Amino acid sequence: MRVFVTGGTGHTGSYIIPELIAAGHEVTGLARSDTAAAAVSALGAKVRRGDLQDLVGLMEAAADSDGVIHVAHRQDLLPFGGMDAVSAAELPVMLAYGEALAGTGKPLVAAGSIGSSGKLGRPATEEDPALPVGDEHKGTLRVRNVVETAVIDLAERGVRSSVVRIANIAHSTTDRAGFLPTLIALAKQRGAAGYPGDGANLWNAVHVRDVASLFRLALEKGPAGRYWHAVADGGVPLREIAEAIGSRLGLPAVSIPADELMLPGYFGFLANIVTQSYPASSLITRRTLGWEPTQPGLLADLDNGHYFPAS
């Protein structure tokens, strides 16, 4: 299968391209710079120069392929409009893919997010609608909701479209800017690994190599109009994550009272996030696609030590 991949040099995409090539697919990766082009080529893929603003180019690339995997985002918009702007910029891209692939039955697999705040009273499943909407989520999740729903709706136009919801914590040996590096940096800064309250709130997680295998399976055989959950650990207590970080750093793991979470050196802008619980299930994904995570779980990966290089 000839597969067009966007975001191939990012944390997730850099694992997806080798996964596809190992399975015998011919991959073309989008690259907006010489540096990105070199990285895509080093992964073994062909290079198509362009960016997410070139909708005509994206349509041509999609039409020339047997399938599309989209994991790119307009990160350059973060300083100006936050995740609202990043998500909003994705909508015209998805609609452009829809124009190019309508009636073909070709697969389009886009990256999404679990996003559930745990207020369902149970783990989030693949049958739950796109990200929840509520006052506490402001606009960001509403925009994200529209994007993911647009992808799913393309199934009605003859596109084998689906969304892979990636776990809130995606870990690997190349994770440099995710949730775990942030928690580790905060622990080093404060001299203790903190967690809110009793730390019993749950975080879902997955190794990025397992995410890559799920994207491949969704591309190869996923039914149209479906959500898939890239979740290996359905719910790890944040206290246990803090304890694992503290153990590796030789620092205590401590509870932080709610009224101190936003203080400098604690969680700051993450305060509203770290108090949430995000349990999630991937049972439907496993049963339907035969996906089985094979990489280390979250706590085991922390124990491997690569998040804590010797200084």
C-alpha positions as a printed Julia matrix, in Angstrom:
311×3 Matrix{Float64}:
   0.0    0.0    0.0
   1.26   3.51  -0.86
   0.76   5.56   2.29
   0.98   9.33   2.71
   2.0   10.33   6.25
   2.0   13.79   7.81
   3.84  14.51  11.04
   6.39  11.85  10.24
   9.2   13.58  12.11
   7.23  14.07  15.33
   7.21  11.86  18.4
   4.46   9.57  17.07
   5.13   9.83  13.35
   8.78   8.88  13.68
   7.61   5.48  14.92
   4.72   5.13  12.45
   6.9    5.4    9.33
   9.27   2.54  10.3
   6.27   0.46  11.41
   4.64   0.84   7.99
   7.84   0.17   6.06
   8.56  -2.97   8.11
   5.08  -4.21   7.15
   5.87  -3.77   3.46
   4.15  -0.46   2.75
   5.62   2.29   0.59
   5.6    5.53   2.57
   5.77   9.15   1.51
   6.2   11.7    4.3
   5.33  15.38   4.23
   8.27  17.69   4.97
   8.2   21.47   5.2
  11.95  22.05   5.6
  15.29  20.61   4.55
  15.79  19.31   8.08
  12.43  17.55   8.08
  13.07  16.15   4.61
  16.36  14.66   5.77
  14.65  13.13   8.82
  11.86  11.6    6.72
  14.39  10.19   4.28
  16.47   8.76   7.14
  13.4    6.87   8.34
  13.21   5.17   4.94
  10.34   7.12   3.39
  10.04   9.16   0.23
   9.74  12.91   0.73
   6.99  15.24  -0.42
   7.8   18.87   0.25
   4.94  21.02   1.53
   3.04  22.01   4.65
  -0.43  21.84   6.2
  -1.42  25.19   4.74
  -1.1   23.86   1.2
  -4.52  22.21   0.96
  -4.24  21.61  -2.78
  -0.93  19.83  -2.25
  -2.42  17.69   0.52
  -5.34  16.74  -1.72
  -2.96  15.74  -4.5
  -0.86  13.66  -2.12
  -3.95  11.94  -0.71
  -5.35  11.22  -4.18
  -2.0    9.73  -5.28
  -1.88   7.39  -2.27
  -3.7    4.24  -1.25
  -4.23   5.64   2.24
  -3.42   8.56   4.54
  -2.21   8.75   8.13
  -2.44  12.24   9.58
  -0.63  13.0   12.84
   0.7   16.49  12.08
  -0.39  19.65  13.91
   0.22  23.37  13.4
   2.38  23.74  16.49
   3.46  27.15  15.22
   0.0   28.43  16.18
   0.38  27.57  19.88
   1.86  30.94  20.94
  -0.96  32.83  19.25
  -4.14  30.9   19.96
  -3.2   27.85  22.02
  -4.7   24.46  21.29
  -7.89  26.11  20.04
  -5.99  27.53  17.09
  -4.04  24.31  16.51
  -7.22  22.24  16.4
  -9.13  24.76  14.28
  -6.39  24.66  11.66
  -6.9   20.91  11.29
 -10.52  21.13  10.17
  -9.88  22.42   6.63
  -7.17  19.77   6.27
  -9.61  16.98   7.1
 -12.2   18.41   4.74
  -9.56  18.58   1.99
  -8.74  14.91   2.51
 -12.46  14.22   2.28
 -12.65  15.92  -1.11
  -9.68  13.95  -2.39
 -10.77  10.55  -1.06
 -14.57  10.71  -1.35
 -16.04   7.58  -2.9
 -12.72   5.73  -3.05
 -13.01   3.58   0.07
  -9.41   4.45   0.85
  -8.4    4.73   4.51
  -7.8    7.99   6.35
  -6.51   7.53   9.9
  -6.18  10.69  11.97
  -4.73  11.23  15.43
  -7.1   12.12  18.25
  -7.07  12.25  22.03
  -8.77  10.27  24.79
  -9.66  13.5   26.54
 -12.29  12.15  28.94
 -12.04  13.82  32.33
 -13.23  10.69  34.09
 -16.64  12.1   34.88
 -18.36   9.24  33.09
 -18.2    7.16  36.25
 -16.37   4.49  34.26
 -13.42   4.23  31.87
 -13.87   6.0   28.54
 -14.5    3.59  25.65
 -14.3    3.72  21.88
 -18.08   4.03  21.71
 -18.11   7.32  23.61
 -18.6   10.4   21.45
 -15.76  12.76  20.65
 -14.23  14.78  23.45
 -16.68  15.96  26.13
 -18.04  19.5   26.05
 -18.45  21.47  29.24
 -17.68  24.82  30.82
 -14.6   23.41  32.5
 -13.11  22.55  29.12
 -13.51  26.06  27.66
 -13.24  26.05  23.88
 -10.38  23.69  23.21
 -12.25  20.42  23.45
 -15.19  21.79  21.51
 -12.85  22.54  18.6
 -11.18  19.14  18.95
 -14.62  17.55  18.99
 -15.52  19.17  15.66
 -12.29  17.97  14.02
 -12.65  14.35  15.13
 -16.34  14.29  14.24
 -15.52  15.63  10.77
 -13.13  12.71  10.23
 -15.68  10.15  11.35
 -18.38  11.74   9.17
 -16.24  11.18   6.08
 -17.28   7.52   6.3
 -20.63   8.62   4.89
 -18.8    9.98   1.84
 -17.09   6.71   1.01
 -13.86   7.24   2.94
 -12.65   4.48   5.29
 -11.99   7.08   7.94
 -11.16   6.52  11.6
  -9.58   8.28  14.57
  -6.88   6.81  16.81
  -7.31   8.39  20.23
  -3.85   8.46  21.75
  -3.49   7.99  25.5
  -2.86  11.06  27.64
   0.67   9.84  28.38
   2.57   8.57  25.32
   6.0    7.42  26.48
   9.15   6.21  24.75
  12.92   6.52  24.71
  12.57   9.64  22.52
   9.95  11.46  24.61
  11.43  14.91  25.24
   8.45  17.23  25.66
   5.56  15.15  26.95
   3.84  14.95  30.32
   6.51  12.77  31.94
   9.48  15.05  31.13
   7.43  17.95  32.51
   6.74  16.13  35.79
  10.4   15.14  36.05
  11.54  18.72  35.48
   9.13  19.99  38.15
  10.38  17.37  40.63
  13.99  18.39  40.05
  13.09  22.05  40.44
  11.21  21.57  43.71
  13.31  18.78  45.2
  10.29  16.47  45.5
   7.93  14.6   43.18
   4.49  15.99  43.88
   0.99  14.67  43.37
  -2.38  16.31  44.16
  -4.22  15.22  47.3
  -4.11  11.45  47.74
  -2.89  11.01  44.15
  -5.52   8.38  43.43
  -6.61  10.02  40.17
  -5.88   7.8   37.18
  -3.9    8.5   34.01
  -4.03   6.32  30.91
  -0.8    5.64  29.03
   0.78   3.84  26.08
   4.2    3.29  24.58
   4.57   5.1   21.25
   5.75   1.95  19.47
   2.39   0.4   20.34
   0.64   3.54  19.05
   2.43   3.05  15.73
   1.25  -0.53  15.41
  -2.34   0.56  16.05
  -2.17   3.19  13.3
  -0.96   0.49  10.93
  -3.76  -1.89  11.86
  -6.38   0.84  11.51
  -4.98   1.68   8.08
  -4.87  -1.93   6.92
  -8.18  -3.26   8.18
 -10.06  -0.8   10.37
 -13.77  -0.39   9.52
 -14.97   3.07   8.52
 -16.31   5.63  10.95
 -14.72   4.22  14.09
 -12.71   5.46  17.05
  -9.77   3.39  18.29
  -8.09   3.69  21.68
  -4.29   3.56  21.81
  -4.32   2.72  25.52
  -2.12   0.08  27.15
  -2.37   1.17  30.8
  -6.0    1.98  31.44
  -5.4    3.92  34.62
  -2.2    4.45  36.64
  -2.59   6.46  39.89
  -0.71   9.74  39.66
   0.74   9.03  43.1
   2.46   5.92  41.7
   3.86   7.94  38.81
   5.24  10.51  41.26
   6.69   7.75  43.44
   8.43   6.19  40.43
   9.89   9.57  39.44
  10.98  10.28  43.01
  12.61   6.88  43.31
  14.71   7.37  40.18
  15.73  10.9   41.24
  16.35  10.03  44.87
  13.63  12.48  45.93
  10.57  12.06  48.16
   7.09  11.82  46.66
   4.82  14.29  48.47
   1.16  15.24  48.48
   0.41  18.83  47.49
  -2.73  20.46  48.93
  -5.25  21.84  46.42
  -4.62  25.46  47.44
  -0.92  25.13  46.68
  -1.07  23.41  43.28
  -0.71  26.62  41.28
   2.13  28.07  43.32
   5.54  28.54  41.64
   7.55  25.34  41.73
   4.49  23.14  42.01
   2.24  22.48  39.0
   1.48  26.0   37.79
  -0.49  25.92  34.53
  -0.84  22.13  34.88
  -2.77  22.44  38.14
  -6.2   21.96  36.56
  -4.97  18.99  34.57
  -3.12  16.96  37.19
  -6.17  16.82  39.43
  -8.26  15.1   36.75
  -8.76  11.37  36.35
  -8.58   9.79  32.9
  -9.4    6.07  33.04
  -9.86   4.55  29.59
 -10.42   1.17  27.98
  -9.1   -0.26  24.7
 -11.07  -3.51  24.8
 -13.04  -2.82  21.6
  -9.87  -1.84  19.76
  -8.13  -5.04  20.82
 -11.07  -7.26  19.9
 -11.76  -5.61  16.55
  -8.25  -5.03  15.22
  -6.3   -7.66  17.16
  -4.09  -4.97  18.64
  -2.0   -6.09  21.59
   0.56  -3.77  23.21
   3.97  -5.41  23.48
   6.12  -2.59  24.82
   6.87  -1.76  28.49
   4.07  -0.2   30.49
   4.33   3.29  31.96
   5.89   2.41  35.32
   8.22  -0.16  33.75
   9.38   2.4   31.21
  10.09   4.9   33.96
  12.09   2.2   35.73
  14.14   1.58  32.56
  15.97   4.81  33.33
  16.06   6.52  29.93
  13.94   9.39  31.29
  16.74  10.03  33.78
  20.01  10.32  31.85
  23.15  10.62  33.91
  24.26  14.25  34.08
